[in-house]
Amino acid sequence: MRVTNRMMTTNALNNINRNKINMATKEDQYASGQKIQRPSEDPVVAVRSLKYRTQLTELTQYVDKNIKDAMGWMDVTESAMNNVKEILTNMSGYCNQGATDTLESYDRNSIIETLKQYKEHISDMNNTDYAGRYVFTGFRTDVPMLFEAKETNYTYTINESFQFSDVAATSYVKGGARYTAGTTASGYASQAPTMEKAQKIKLTYDNTDGTPPPTITFKDKNGNALTLAGGLANPPTIKTVSLATPGGACYDAGPNEVIYIPETGELVLGDDYYKAAQQAETMDVEYQKSEFEAKDIRPEHYFACTRKDNTTNEVINFINPDVQKIQYEVNFSQMFTVNTLGKDAIPTNILSKVDEMIQNVNAVFDMDAELKEVEKLMESETDKDKLAALSELKEQLTTEQTLKKKILQESFASGITTAQKAEEKINIACSNHGSRYKRLELTNDRLSSQKTDFKKMLDENDLVDIEDAIVNYKSAETVYNASLAAAATVVKNTLLDFL
């Protein structure tokens, strides 16, 4: 084959250009540290880089944002629950002190003042928030758990369900003498107080609406109304009795009666209905409340209820907040529940128990005031018959005071059980919360490891080894210079060189 100078020159130029392009590529790798500057240089590296970068972006979102936010939410929740748990432990200890026989009324009143502060603090914990979102309120993260001020604009119809274990025995004083002008000693003696027992269901709220009275329905395991023995009505007709009714009449229910005390939110079961409660799977109570004090719990966060606007008559229905999961996506197609419902963690019965203790302490103090009044009357009385009557009255009041002190002591003793049960409930919530948090930590560790691995794979795919880059560049430079030198030898030949 005939080779001309033009062919040699063209080949030399092509080789120089190819070597120059190669040297420029190596120079780019050396300067940028990247294997390729555009996908066309190596499609395989480009495709892998896109894949790794996508994976790395998703992992960064999960690890650095979603999981951190979820952990922050759960840390705040755990701190609040541990705080409540510590308070409940302290409350149990104070109730144990209050149940001691040797304490006087003023000693127990001092304990009550401490329990009041604990009650307020537990209420405050219900409103715990994370970044402006309330953590115990389920889906309604923008609605506080508690009313911020006295609320009278709405009437709530609340549906609350109880089991037989929620029925509690309570002691009360039946009868009791009070000063009435003209009453003889025998008349006061006939009013001697006695201690009686009653079975009651305590609603979450006190000072409920007395009209209309609540309804209580005894139901079987299928949710149907039971047919009660002895022809008892189901639901029964409720008898509303004020707490101020003298002689303990508000707790003195007949065998086939159910008494409702609006001031305390208590339903007192007669013997026949108490037996019916033993047979029932649940006892569903529907009642109304139209006045709420500041720091009362909003019913929609704990119960199925309806809310009517007293001005516009607009009605809103709230379903039972049993399942309200706030979830974060913490992995590919993996949703994680971060919230704990307040109704599952922070019980309300311990708050009601403190109110009951306050009521019993006040009852003892009222007896102190009654006795002092009688003693003043005795100091100024000279008539023997009237003095004998006042003496008998004092004896009856002293007996009643002793009985009410015993009831106060019993309420402290039952407070121990109530606080322990409340602590058990929050312990279960803390345990469930802790197990989920541990799983979140494991997910975080695994994804953090994956993030490191993908970062390493991306670096290996995209980046050149700097030592190799220097060597390759120098090698390309040497080849390029050699091609220039060779071309110089070829191109300098002229026609005279062949003559």
C-alpha positions in Angstrom: 0.0 0.0 0.0 1.3 3.4 -0.9 1.7 5.8 2.1 1.9 9.4 1.3 3.2 12.3 3.4 -0.4 13.6 3.7 -1.5 10.3 5.1 1.3 10.4 7.7 0.6 14.0 8.6 -3.1 13.3 9.0 -2.4 10.2 11.2 0.0 12.2 13.2 -2.5 15.0 13.8 -5.2 12.5 14.7 -2.9 10.8 17.2 -1.9 14.2 18.7 -5.5 15.2 19.0 -6.5 11.8 20.6 -3.6 12.1 23.0 -4.5 15.6 23.8 -8.1 14.7 24.5 -6.9 11.8 26.8 -4.6 14.2 28.6 -7.4 16.7 29.0 -9.7 13.9 30.4 -7.0 12.9 32.9 -6.4 16.6 33.7 -10.2 17.0 34.4 -10.1 13.9 36.7 -7.1 15.2 38.5 -8.6 18.7 38.9 -12.2 17.7 39.8 -11.6 14.3 41.5 -14.5 12.9 39.5 -14.2 10.0 37.1 -16.5 11.5 34.5 -17.6 15.0 33.7 -20.6 14.0 31.5 -22.6 10.7 31.3 -21.4 10.0 27.7 -17.9 9.4 29.0 -19.0 6.3 30.9 -22.8 5.5 30.9 -22.3 2.7 33.5 -20.7 5.0 36.0 -23.3 7.6 35.3 -26.2 5.2 35.9 -24.7 3.8 39.1 -24.1 7.4 40.3 -27.7 8.3 39.8 -28.9 5.2 41.6 -26.5 5.7 44.6 -27.4 9.4 44.8 -31.1 8.6 44.9 -30.7 6.0 47.6 -28.4 8.4 49.6 -30.9 11.3 49.3 -33.7 9.0 50.6 -31.6 7.7 53.5 -30.5 11.2 54.4 -34.2 12.2 54.6 -35.0 9.3 56.8 -32.0 9.4 59.1 -31.3 13.1 59.4 -34.9 14.4 59.3 -37.8 11.9 59.7 -36.2 9.7 62.4 -34.7 12.7 64.3 -38.1 14.4 64.3 -39.8 11.1 65.4 -37.3 10.7 68.2 -37.8 14.3 69.3 -41.5 13.7 69.6 -41.0 10.5 71.5 -38.4 12.0 73.8 -40.8 14.7 74.8 -43.6 12.2 75.4 -41.4 9.9 77.5 -40.3 12.8 79.6 -43.9 13.8 80.4 -44.9 10.3 81.2 -42.0 9.7 83.5 -42.8 12.9 85.2 -46.4 11.8 85.8 -45.2 8.4 86.9 -42.9 10.0 89.5 -45.8 12.2 90.8 -48.1 9.2 91.1 -45.4 7.4 93.2 -45.2 10.4 95.5 -49.0 10.6 95.7 -49.1 7.0 96.8 -46.7 7.8 99.5 -48.7 10.8 100.7 -51.9 8.8 100.7 -50.1 6.2 102.8 -49.3 8.9 105.3 -52.9 10.2 105.3 -54.2 6.8 106.1 -52.2 6.6 109.3 -54.5 6.5 112.5 -52.4 9.1 114.4 -52.8 12.0 112.0 -55.2 14.8 112.9 -57.4 16.6 110.4 -55.0 19.5 110.0 -52.2 17.1 109.2 -54.3 15.5 106.5 -55.2 18.9 105.2 -51.5 19.7 104.8 -51.2 16.5 102.7 -54.2 17.5 100.7 -52.6 20.8 99.8 -49.6 18.9 98.4 -51.9 16.5 96.5 -53.6 19.5 95.0 -50.3 20.7 93.6 -49.6 17.2 92.2 -53.1 17.2 90.6 -52.4 20.5 88.9 -49.1 19.3 87.6 -50.6 16.1 86.2 -53.1 18.3 84.4 -50.4 20.4 83.0 -48.6 17.4 81.7 -51.7 16.6 79.5 -50.8 19.7 77.5 -47.3 18.7 76.7 -46.3 19.8 73.2 -43.6 19.2 70.7 -42.8 22.1 68.3 -46.3 23.5 68.9 -48.1 20.2 68.5 -49.8 18.6 71.5 -48.4 15.1 71.9 -51.3 13.4 73.8 -54.2 14.6 71.7 -54.1 12.1 68.8 -54.9 13.7 65.4 -56.0 17.0 67.0 -52.5 18.2 67.6 -53.6 21.8 67.3 -56.2 21.4 70.1 -55.0 21.5 73.7 -56.0 18.6 76.0 -57.4 21.0 78.5 -59.8 24.0 78.4 -57.7 27.1 78.8 -60.5 29.1 80.5 -64.0 28.5 81.9 -66.1 27.3 79.0 -69.9 27.7 78.9 -70.5 28.1 75.1 -70.9 24.4 74.4 -73.0 21.5 75.8 -71.3 18.1 75.5 -73.2 14.8 75.5 -70.6 12.3 76.7 -70.6 8.5 76.3 -68.5 6.8 79.0 -68.2 3.1 79.4 -67.5 1.2 82.7 -66.9 -2.3 83.8 -67.8 -4.0 87.1 -64.2 -3.4 88.3 -65.0 0.4 88.1 -67.7 0.1 90.7 -66.3 1.2 94.0 -67.6 0.9 97.6 -67.8 4.1 99.5 -68.7 4.9 103.1 -71.1 7.6 104.1 -72.7 8.9 107.3 -76.5 8.3 107.4 -78.5 10.5 109.7 -76.9 12.9 112.1 -78.2 15.7 114.4 -78.2 19.4 113.8 -79.1 22.2 116.2 -82.8 23.0 116.1 -84.4 25.2 118.7 -86.7 23.3 121.0 -85.3 19.8 120.3 -85.0 17.7 123.4 -82.1 15.4 124.4 -84.2 12.3 123.4 -84.9 14.0 120.0 -81.2 14.4 119.3 -80.5 10.9 120.5 -83.0 9.6 117.9 -80.9 11.2 115.2 -77.8 9.2 116.0 -75.5 8.9 112.9 -74.4 5.6 111.5 -71.8 4.6 108.9 -73.2 2.9 105.8 -71.8 1.5 102.6 -72.8 2.3 99.1 -71.7 1.1 95.6 -71.0 3.9 93.1 -69.7 4.6 89.7 -67.6 7.8 89.4 -67.9 9.7 86.1 -64.9 11.5 84.8 -66.5 14.9 85.4 -68.2 16.5 88.4 -70.7 19.3 88.3 -72.5 17.7 85.4 -75.9 18.7 84.2 -78.7 17.4 86.5 -81.3 17.9 83.8 -81.6 15.8 81.8 -80.3 13.1 84.1 -77.8 10.6 82.6 -78.8 7.2 81.3 -77.0 4.0 82.2 -77.4 0.9 80.1 -76.2 -2.6 81.3 -74.9 -4.4 78.2 -73.7 -7.9 77.3 -70.5 -8.8 75.5 -72.2 -8.2 72.1 -73.1 -4.7 73.1 -76.8 -5.4 73.5 -78.9 -4.3 76.5 -79.2 -7.1 79.1 -82.6 -8.4 80.3 -82.2 -7.9 84.0 -83.5 -10.3 86.6 -86.6 -9.4 88.7 -88.0 -7.2 86.0 -85.5 -4.4 86.6 -85.7 -1.7 84.0 -82.7 -1.4 81.7 -81.9 1.5 81.4 -83.2 2.3 84.9 -84.9 5.5 85.8 -82.3 7.8 87.4 -83.2 9.7 90.6 -81.2 12.9 90.9 -80.3 13.9 94.5 -78.2 16.9 95.5 -75.1 16.4 97.5 -76.4 19.0 99.9 -79.3 16.8 100.9 -78.9 16.2 104.6 -78.5 12.8 106.3 -76.6 11.2 103.5 -79.7 10.7 101.5 -77.8 11.2 98.2 -76.0 7.9 98.9 -79.0 6.0 100.3 -80.3 4.2 97.3 -83.1 1.7 97.5 -82.5 -1.9 96.1 -84.0 -1.1 92.7 -82.8 2.5 92.5 -79.9 4.4 90.8 -79.2 7.8 92.3 -77.3 10.5 90.5 -75.3 13.2 92.3 -74.6 16.0 89.8 -72.1 17.9 92.0 -69.7 14.9 92.2 -70.7 13.0 89.0 -71.5 9.9 90.9 -74.0 7.1 90.2 -75.1 5.2 93.3 -76.3 1.7 92.6 -78.9 0.0 94.7 -78.4 -3.6 95.7 -80.3 -5.0 92.7 -78.5 -2.9 90.2 -75.2 -3.7 91.8 -75.9 -7.4 91.2 -76.9 -6.5 87.6 -73.5 -4.8 87.2 -71.8 -8.0 88.2 -73.5 -9.7 85.2 -72.9 -6.9 82.7 -70.0 -6.8 80.3 -70.1 -3.0 80.3 -72.2 -0.2 81.7 -72.6 2.6 79.2 -73.4 6.0 80.6 -74.5 9.0 78.6 -74.7 12.4 80.3 -74.4 16.1 79.6 -72.1 18.8 80.8 -72.3 22.4 79.8 -69.9 24.1 82.1 -66.2 23.4 82.2 -63.6 25.0 84.4 -60.1 25.9 83.3 -57.9 22.8 83.1 -60.8 20.5 82.7 -60.1 17.8 80.1 -61.8 18.3 76.7 -64.2 15.4 76.3 -63.4 14.8 72.7 -59.9 13.6 73.6 -61.1 10.8 75.9 -64.6 9.9 74.8 -67.1 9.5 72.0 -69.3 12.6 72.4 -71.2 15.3 70.6 -70.7 19.0 71.1 -73.5 21.5 70.6 -72.9 25.2 70.2 -75.3 26.9 72.6 -75.5 29.9 70.4 -75.8 28.5 66.8 -77.0 25.0 67.8 -74.3 23.6 65.5 -73.6 20.0 66.5 -70.2 18.2 66.0 -69.8 14.5 66.5 -66.5 13.1 67.9 -65.7 9.4 67.5 -64.1 7.4 70.3 -60.4 8.2 70.1 -59.3 4.6 70.5 -57.0 4.5 67.4 -55.4 7.7 66.4 -51.9 7.0 65.1 -49.5 9.8 64.1 -46.9 8.1 61.9 -43.6 9.0 60.3 -42.1 7.3 57.3 -38.8 6.1 58.7 -37.8 3.7 55.9 -38.8 2.6 52.4 -42.6 1.9 52.9 -42.2 1.7 56.6 -44.5 3.8 58.8 -43.8 4.3 62.5 -46.2 5.4 65.2 -44.7 8.1 67.5 -47.7 9.2 69.6 -49.3 7.9 72.8 -52.9 8.9 73.5 -53.5 10.7 76.8 -56.4 8.5 77.6 -54.1 5.5 77.4 -51.4 7.0 79.6 -52.7 9.7 82.0 -55.7 8.4 84.0 -58.3 10.8 85.3 -59.5 8.7 88.3 -56.6 9.8 90.5 -57.6 13.4 89.9 -61.2 12.5 91.0 -59.8 10.8 94.0 -58.0 13.9 95.1 -61.3 15.8 94.8 -63.0 13.2 97.0 -60.3 13.6 99.6 -60.8 17.4 99.6 -64.5 16.8 100.0 -64.0 14.5 103.0 -61.5 16.9 104.6 -64.0 19.8 104.3 -66.7 17.6 105.8 -64.5 17.0 108.9 -63.8 20.8 109.2 -67.5 21.5 108.9 -68.0 19.2 111.9 -65.4 21.1 113.8 -67.3 24.3 113.1 -70.6 22.7 114.2 -69.1 21.5 117.5 -67.7 25.0 118.2 -71.1 26.5 117.7 -72.7 24.0 120.1 -70.0 24.6 122.7 -70.7 28.4 122.5 -74.4 27.8 123.1 -73.6 25.5 126.1 -71.4 28.2 127.7 -74.3 30.7 127.7 -77.1 28.3 128.5 -78.5 28.0 132.1 -81.6 25.9 131.6 -80.9 22.3 132.6 -83.2 20.7 130.0 -81.7 22.8 127.2 -78.2 22.2 128.5 -78.9 18.4 128.5 -80.2 18.7 124.9 -77.1 20.6 123.8 -74.9 18.0 125.6 -76.6 15.2 123.7 -76.3 17.2 120.5 -72.6 17.6 121.1 -72.2 13.9 121.7 -74.0 13.1 118.5 -71.9 15.6 116.6 -68.7 14.1 118.1 -69.8 10.7 117.0 -70.5 12.0 113.5 -67.1 13.7 113.4 -65.4 10.5 114.4 -67.2 8.6 111.6 -66.3 11.3 109.0 -62.7 11.1 110.2 -62.8 7.4 109.6 -64.2 8.0 106.1 -61.4 10.5 105.5 -58.9 7.9 106.5 -60.5 5.3 104.3 -60.4 7.7 101.3 -56.7 8.1 101.8 -56.3 4.3 102.0 -58.3 3.9 98.8 -56.2 6.7 97.3 -53.2 4.4 97.6 -54.9 1.8 95.4 -56.1 4.4 93.0 -52.6 5.9 92.6 -51.0 2.4 92.2 -53.5 1.5 89.5 -52.9 4.8 87.8 -49.1 4.0 88.0 -49.7 0.6 86.5 -51.5 2.1 83.6 -48.8 4.6 82.8 -46.2 1.9 83.3 -47.9 -0.1 80.5 -47.9 3.0 78.3 -44.2 3.7 79.1 -43.3 0.1 78.3 -45.1 0.2 75.0 -43.5 3.6 74.2 -40.1 2.3 75.2 -40.4 -0.8 73.0 -41.3 1.4 70.0 -38.5 3.8 70.7 -36.0 0.9 70.8 -37.3 -0.3 67.4 -36.8 3.2 66.1 -33.3 3.3 67.4 -32.5 0.0 65.7 -34.0 1.3 62.5 -31.9 4.5 62.8 -28.7 2.4 63.4 -29.4 0.2 60.4 -30.2 3.1 58.1 -27.2 5.1 59.3 -25.0 2.1 58.4 -26.7 1.9 55.0 -26.1 5.6 54.5 -22.4 5.1 55.3 -22.2 2.2 52.9 -24.0 4.0 50.0 -21.8 7.0 50.6 -18.7 4.8 50.3 -20.1 3.1 47.1 -20.9 6.5 45.6 -17.4 7.7 46.3 -15.9 4.6 44.8 -18.1 5.0 41.8 -17.7 8.7 41.2 -14.3 9.7 42.6 -10.8 8.8 41.3 -7.9 7.9 43.5 -5.8 11.0 43.6 -2.5 9.1 43.3 -3.8 7.2 40.2 -5.1 10.5 38.8 -1.6 12.1 39.1 0.1 9.1 37.5 -2.5 8.8 34.7 -2.2 12.5 34.0 1.6 12.4 33.9 1.5 9.3 31.7 -1.0 11.0 29.3 1.2 14.1 29.3 4.3 12.0 28.4 2.4 10.2 25.6 1.1 13.6 24.3 4.6 15.1 24.3 6.0 12.0 22.6 3.3 12.2 19.9 4.3 15.9 19.3 8.0 14.9 19.0 7.2 12.2 16.6 4.9 14.4 14.5 7.7 17.0 14.4 10.0 14.5 12.8 7.4 13.5 10.2 6.1 17.0 9.3 9.6 18.6 8.8 10.3 16.4 5.7 10.1 18.3 2.4 10.5 17.3 -1.3 14.2 18.1 -1.2 14.6 15.3 1.4 13.6 12.8 -1.4 15.8 14.2 -4.2 
